[in-house]
Amino acid sequence: MLDFLNDLLWGKVLIAVLIGLGLWFTLASRLVQFRYFGRMFSILRASEAQRDKHGHLSSFQALLLSVAGRVGGGNIAGVAVALTLGGPGAIFWMWVVGLMGMATSFFECTLAQAYKKNDSDGTYRGGPAYYIRRGLGKHWTWLASLYSVLLLVTFGFGFTAMQSYSVAASFEDAFGIPVYHTGIGLALIVGLIIFGGVKRIARVSEILVPVMALGYLSITLVVLGMHADRIPDVLTLIFKSAFGLEPAIGGGIGAAILMGVKRGLFSNEAGLGSAPNVAAVAYVPHPAAQGVVQSFSVFIDTIILCSCTALLILLSGVYDPATAGQHGGVALTQIALADHVGEWGRSFVSVALLLFGFSTILYNYYLGENSLSYFREGSATLLNSFRVALICLCCWGAIMDLGTVFAFADVTMGLLALANLLALALLFPRGLRLMKDYDRQLKAGIAHPVFDAKQFADMNVDASAWQLEPEHQAQLESQRRG
């Protein structure tokens, strides 16, 4: 049954929906992900200055928290799996999903900001469940509830076990450390952090994510520099394989599209609705500003880091489509790097995967917490029970054969994407309206547009969550007088 559902979801439905909606969002928004690519840096600078004055989580912290989740095992193991089963052409389709996904991420994160609510500890909370309930109305409460359950099952449980398994297996291969030792160590460190809440998770991510991303990027850039003359040939191979112009590798063009879309979504999460849960926690003066920032995190994940792993493997002397399936996803990446730089490359990948997996587990925890809060906000017993369960999952996932869990998580991830994409399609006119308000202010010469919740009262936004800081309130009053 799981195989049948996976084939149906990923082989037919989601390929059409993801690419179709991504293309629609891209064209209808006049290429929003490319038009505002450069603005991301000015938004982040302004948000960091804001954080110096006020106690909110900044746009930069929210970005790093989402990158912590997006940049994980999918960048190391997932790309290797895509190459093994789909051939080099799968990488091209990962790029397509990533570029279209930047527009999808812009709109889902903009809507999450617009429909966020105040939390009891002074932070914000939001995500698809909130914009479904408030944006679509009470008749769609069932969809918001279904989404929250799927989010909890997929990220809070399934993906947490998968990350623990990947890290433990990698450490056993590289260092000979028993998997249960890695699982226990991971559980202890995760437990110390998650009991501190989202602010502590954000602080840890602010340090960890740049270190791990830049470290992995640096070593891959060194490898690419060593083989710069061969990069054009590898890129040509990727493009030809994507359209069946090379001899069938890894299952032909059908497998290339299937694995590219599937692993691309798993890696960058655009359309899943997971990142909007994090995007909503930031203080920004306009919802679209965080949409711009979050679309950039998809670029970091898929276009930069996934490409680095793909080139790392394809430039190595160990990649052979006929034998690649003999190695697991992580092992293939480890062997490829070791071929480039020596045996220490195997250990480097294990350490990188540990950092990636650790940050992703923290991210998964927050998504699970957000799901529970949708049903019962402020329940310390429920929250602590989930924390204990997640710590146990870190241990259990490290020692179990997770074949069935992987298949189950793929199904729930597909259903999660469908639920969120349905809501996005219905709410797209509102997302477009928010984008046009942002466009209008920029054209009027306003460097950092401000959201006037009163003008969007018909959208049922929570005005209490849009209490602007004094400088932004003064800017808004000036606009109203003008």
TITIVO-780248 format. One record per residue (C-alpha): x, z, y; residue number from 1. Coordinates in steps of 0.001 Angstrom, whole numbers, m for minus. Example, Ala and Ser with C-alpha at 12.3 -4.5 7.8 and 13.67 -1.06 7.14 Angstrom:
2
       c1       c3       c2    k
    12300     7800    m4500    1
    13670     7140    m1060    2
***
This chain:
482
       c1       c3       c2    k
        0        0        0    1
     2812      877     2416    2
     4548    m2418     1689    3
     1300    m4335     2245    4
      651    m2589     5585    5
     4240    m3143     6700    6
     4046    m6843     5876    7
      724    m7177     7703    8
     1795    m5241    10810    9
     5333    m6521    11197   10
     5047    m9928     9580   11
     2015   m11107    11528   12
      239    m8834    13985   13
     3001    m7175    15997   14
     5185   m10257    16339   15
     2334   m12056    18106   16
     1163    m9038    20123   17
     4584    m7832    21291   18
     5888   m11212    22355   19
     2514   m12378    23679   20
     1861    m9316    25848   21
     5493    m9144    26963   22
     5299   m12760    28100   23
     1954   m12155    29837   24
     3275    m9098    31672   25
     6432   m10980    32657   26
     4682   m14028    34079   27
     1782   m12171    35745   28
     4234    m9814    37475   29
     6471   m12681    38632   30
     9391   m11530    36471   31
     9256    m7930    37663   32
    12057    m6826    35324   33
    14448    m9295    36962   34
    13175    m9106    40552   35
    13828    m5391    40792   36
    16870    m5117    38551   37
    19186    m4268    41459   38
    16783    m1768    43038   39
    17269      622    40170   40
    20579     1835    41616   41
    19139     2676    45041   42
    16206     4484    43395   43
    18575     6615    41327   44
    20739     7475    44357   45
    17666     8545    46315   46
    16342    10620    43414   47
    19623    12502    43022   48
    19603    13344    46734   49
    16023    14567    46300   50
    17038    16802    43412   51
    19610    18489    45614   52
    16774    19638    47890   53
    14021    20395    45375   54
    13745    21700    41820   55
    12068    18719    40158   56
    13500    16719    37315   57
    14975    13630    38928   58
    14441     9987    38112   59
    18024     9909    36812   60
    17415    12834    34439   61
    14259    11187    33110   62
    16203     7952    32616   63
    18912     9721    30638   64
    16322    11558    28570   65
    14686     8262    27622   66
    18061     6618    26977   67
    18851     9588    24725   68
    15907     8524    22588   69
    16319     4773    22808   70
    20067     4845    22171   71
    20332     6158    18649   72
    20615     5108    15046   73
    18885     1833    15866   74
    21931      724    17860   75
    24350     1418    15008   76
    22418     1357    11741   77
    19386     m678    12842   78
    21422    m3645    14070   79
    23384    m3688    10820   80
    20137    m3665     8822   81
    18791    m6539    10953   82
    21942    m8579    10280   83
    21823    m7805     6579   84
    18181    m8766     6046   85
    17606   m11269     8843   86
    21014   m12820     9396   87
    22700   m13389    12785   88
    19540   m15018    14158   89
    17805   m11641    14134   90
    19976   m10629    17094   91
    18506   m13411    19230   92
    14981   m12180    18519   93
    16087    m8637    19348   94
    17157    m9988    22746   95
    13785   m11698    23218   96
    11926    m8483    22404   97
    14260    m6582    24742   98
    13847    m8911    27736   99
    10067    m9089    27337  100
    10032    m5378    26608  101
    11559    m4639    30010  102
     8315    m5817    31625  103
     6222    m3899    29096  104
     8260     m768    29771  105
     7833    m1212    33527  106
     4050    m1160    33281  107
     3688     1586    30670  108
     6049     3889    32594  109
     4439     3065    35962  110
     1029     3969    34524  111
     2449     7163    33000  112
     3710     8202    36431  113
      421     7359    38142  114
    m1638     9389    35625  115
      735    12355    35194  116
     m443    15952    35574  117
     1149    19226    36671  118
     2429    21470    33891  119
     2400    25262    33989  120
     6204    25534    34443  121
     6315    23327    37538  122
     7238    20120    35715  123
     4983    17149    35014  124
     3494    15898    31785  125
     2046    12506    30942  126
     2170     9457    28712  127
     m192     7048    26971  128
    m2633     9756    25858  129
    m3059    10771    29497  130
    m3424     7290    30955  131
    m5815     6319    28168  132
    m8038     9339    28765  133
    m8021     9227    32561  134
    m7657     5479    33025  135
   m10086     4204    30396  136
   m12553     7078    30521  137
   m14186     9465    28053  138
   m15379     6692    25734  139
   m11740     6037    24845  140
   m10819     9676    24146  141
   m10644     8808    20441  142
    m7821     6354    21139  143
    m5894     8943    23165  144
    m6275    11458    20325  145
    m5257     8913    17693  146
    m2208     7957    19740  147
    m1135    11604    20056  148
    m1425    12179    16305  149
      566     9020    15523  150
     3220    10001    18085  151
     3615    13428    16488  152
     3816    12039    12950  153
     6144     9138    13810  154
     8613    10759    16193  155
     8114    14484    15728  156
     8416    14286    11949  157
     9324    10868    10493  158
    12061     9767    12892  159
    13576    13252    13050  160
    14093    13243     9282  161
    15497     9706     9469  162
    18048    10651    12143  163
    19188    13684    10172  164
    19575    11553     7040  165
    21626     8887     8851  166
    23974    11435    10432  167
    24483    13382     7191  168
    25090    10238     5127  169
    27600     8955     7664  170
    29532    12234     7755  171
    29681    12393     3979  172
    31056     8829     3855  173
    33634     9366     6612  174
    34725    12984     6127  175
    33442    14018     2687  176
    31281    16755     4222  177
    28306    17614     1940  178
    25037    16420     3435  179
    23415    19856     3340  180
    26257    21317     5447  181
    25676    18650     8107  182
    21932    19258     7966  183
    22310    23009     8476  184
    24750    22566    11357  185
    22502    20026    13047  186
    19480    22300    12637  187
    21256    25285    14222  188
    22409    23370    17311  189
    19032    21669    17780  190
    17275    25035    17502  191
    19402    26561    20273  192
    18405    23773    22661  193
    14731    23071    21947  194
    13697    26675    22518  195
    14862    26204    26097  196
    12183    23610    26904  197
    12342    20206    28558  198
    14594    21305    31435  199
    17323    22437    29044  200
    16937    19226    27019  201
    17288    17218    30240  202
    20448    19129    31224  203
    22040    18542    27822  204
    21084    14844    27896  205
    22556    14499    31389  206
    25972    15382    29961  207
    25719    13985    26450  208
    24159    10555    27017  209
    26750     9108    29445  210
    29588    10392    27261  211
    28244     8919    24039  212
    27053     5622    25530  213
    30225     4977    27534  214
    32441     6041    24624  215
    30762     3655    22192  216
    30671      889    24779  217
    34384     1348    25529  218
    35544      974    21932  219
    33371    m2086    21381  220
    34655    m3690    24587  221
    38203    m3183    23318  222
    37270    m4960    20090  223
    35575    m7783    22007  224
    38696    m8162    24134  225
    40788    m8467    20956  226
    38618   m11370    19793  227
    37510   m12902    23106  228
    38329   m16420    21943  229
    35874   m16121    19026  230
    32900   m14754    20992  231
    31503   m18223    21948  232
    31489   m19222    18265  233
    29617   m16046    17299  234
    27041   m16554    20056  235
    26544   m20134    18874  236
    25997   m18841    15337  237
    23367   m16377    16597  238
    21432   m19047    18496  239
    21572   m21606    15681  240
    20544   m19066    13056  241
    17610   m17935    15203  242
    16047   m21405    14944  243
    17054   m22246    11393  244
    19812   m24654    12428  245
    22327   m22953    10121  246
    22173   m22661     6336  247
    19735   m19885     5369  248
    21388   m16540     5994  249
    19685   m13270     5170  250
    16337   m14898     4393  251
    16075   m17741     6906  252
    14242   m18060    10211  253
    11209   m16029     9104  254
    13343   m13046     8170  255
    15345   m13436    11392  256
    12203   m13192    13539  257
    10719   m10361    11465  258
    13851    m8210    11493  259
    14657    m9006    15120  260
    11215    m7914    16331  261
    10993    m4918    14009  262
    14468    m3510    14639  263
    14277    m4467    18319  264
    11146    m2389    18810  265
    12597      454    16741  266
    15684      481    18957  267
    14302      m14    22494  268
    10772     1378    21914  269
     9257     m858    24610  270
     5529     m940    23907  271
     5523     2080    21617  272
     4535     4348    24483  273
     7218     6914    23659  274
     9314     6451    26819  275
     6304     6936    29169  276
     6037    10519    27918  277
     9495    11084    29388  278
     9057     8850    32440  279
     6162    11024    33587  280
     8322    14154    33957  281
    10279    12836    36958  282
     9453    13312    40619  283
     9430     9945    42378  284
     7619     9002    45606  285
     5934     5983    43961  286
     4999     5345    40282  287
     6531     1860    40278  288
     9941     3311    41168  289
    10162     5001    37786  290
     8867     1843    36125  291
    11839      m40    37583  292
    14268     2590    36324  293
    12768     2760    32838  294
    12845    m1006    32370  295
    16604     m770    32906  296
    16904     1645    29961  297
    15601    m1126    27683  298
    18361    m3384    29024  299
    20990     m705    28315  300
    19739     m219    24783  301
    19108    m3751    23533  302
    21007    m6202    25690  303
    24157    m4083    26026  304
    24565    m1605    23157  305
    22775    m3489    20353  306
    24703    m6636    21294  307
    27960    m4695    21129  308
    27220    m3549    17571  309
    26167    m7043    16502  310
    29340    m8645    17865  311
    31428    m5829    16380  312
    30102    m6694    12921  313
    30043   m10484    13259  314
    33615   m10605    14598  315
    34938    m8533    11719  316
    36382    m9923     8519  317
    34010    m7893     6335  318
    30656    m9432     7243  319
    29467   m11701     4445  320
    25733   m12431     4143  321
    26079   m12587      376  322
    27499    m9064       58  323
    26337    m7292     3260  324
    23357    m5854     1425  325
    25706    m3816     m779  326
    26402    m1541     2193  327
    23916      605     4059  328
    23354      m16     7751  329
    25708     2724     8931  330
    28348     1888     6312  331
    28465    m1771     7391  332
    29150     m795    11006  333
    31778     1716     9906  334
    33547     m804     7688  335
    33465    m3424    10445  336
    35039    m1137    13046  337
    37639       55    10547  338
    38537    m3602     9956  339
    39186    m4011    13682  340
    41039     m817    14607  341
    42020      892    11388  342
    40534     3610     9235  343
    39927     5933    12175  344
    37168     3530    13240  345
    35060     4811    10344  346
    35298     8346    11708  347
    34548     7143    15244  348
    31256     5585    14143  349
    30292     8807    12372  350
    30945    10897    15475  351
    29079     8366    17650  352
    26137     8420    15244  353
    26155    12232    15313  354
    25877    12237    19110  355
    23273     9461    19104  356
    21261    11116    16346  357
    21477    14542    17969  358
    20225    13309    21332  359
    17442    11346    19623  360
    16255    14429    17749  361
    15971    16280    21076  362
    13976    13370    22432  363
    11763    13321    19330  364
    11127    17013    19795  365
     9896    16503    23336  366
     7549    13716    22230  367
     6123    15963    19538  368
     5709    18786    22039  369
     3898    16433    24412  370
     1547    15392    21604  371
      664    18991    20812  372
      159    19832    24485  373
    m2417    17070    24759  374
    m4603    18894    22227  375
    m3839    22501    23150  376
    m1799    23178    26243  377
      127    26421    26590  378
     m158    27615    22962  379
     3098    29448    22270  380
     2234    29900    18581  381
     1602    26198    18026  382
     4710    25204    19956  383
     6993    27635    18155  384
     5585    26555    14784  385
     6480    22966    15624  386
     9978    24013    16679  387
    10539    25780    13360  388
     9165    22774    11455  389
    11515    20419    13303  390
    14515    22624    12532  391
    13536    22600     8851  392
    13179    18807     8979  393
    16791    18520    10146  394
    17850    20270     6921  395
    15367    18525     4622  396
    16021    15047     5987  397
    19758    15361     5377  398
    19396    15910     1618  399
    16349    13810      677  400
    15922    10226     m449  401
    13868     8969     2467  402
    12788     5546     1200  403
     9097     6467     1264  404
     9457     8308     4576  405
    11079     5218     6111  406
     8225     2989     4914  407
     5599     5465     6117  408
     7279     5812     9530  409
     7373     2022     9889  410
     3607     1878     9308  411
     2812     4681    11762  412
     5202     3141    14312  413
     3326     m146    14015  414
      m43     1560    14475  415
     1383     3532    17395  416
     2472      306    19073  417
     m952    m1303    18553  418
    m2777     1679    20060  419
     m547     1714    23136  420
     m528    m2060    23590  421
    m4338    m2139    23459  422
    m4452      458    26235  423
    m1822    m1428    28262  424
    m3765    m4683    28006  425
    m6921    m2936    29259  426
    m5085    m1079    32039  427
    m2844    m3963    33073  428
    m4913    m4797    36219  429
    m4297    m1236    37419  430
     m595    m1472    36664  431
     m492    m4745    38571  432
    m2249    m3090    41502  433
      391     m352    41585  434
     3162    m2958    41488  435
     1590    m4928    44348  436
     1363    m1774    46467  437
     5073    m1255    45857  438
     5773    m4917    46714  439
     3737    m4692    49908  440
     5650    m1689    51223  441
     8998    m3253    50453  442
     7991    m6427    52302  443
     7012    m4243    55259  444
    10603    m2987    55422  445
    10034      427    53791  446
    13192     1231    51834  447
    11526     3692    49458  448
     7744     3137    49122  449
     5444     6165    48954  450
     2322     6488    46820  451
     m900     7337    48656  452
    m3110     8892    45970  453
    m6178     8695    48255  454
    m6029     4900    48172  455
    m6186     5010    44371  456
    m8918     7610    43970  457
   m11088     5023    42165  458
    m8415     4881    39420  459
    m9070     8568    38607  460
    m5469     9674    39219  461
    m4788    13398    39458  462
    m4180    13925    43186  463
    m2797    17428    42551  464
      120    15865    40651  465
      954    13791    43735  466
     1817    16560    46174  467
     4681    14802    47925  468
     7758    16555    49206  469
     7792    17127    52997  470
     9942    14123    53873  471
     7794    11775    51773  472
     4595    13313    53115  473
     5832    12721    56664  474
     6662     9124    55746  475
     3153     8656    54323  476
     1492    10122    57433  477
     3572     7796    59583  478
     2370     4810    57537  479
    m1262     5917    57882  480
     m937     6201    61656  481
      755     2824    61791  482
***
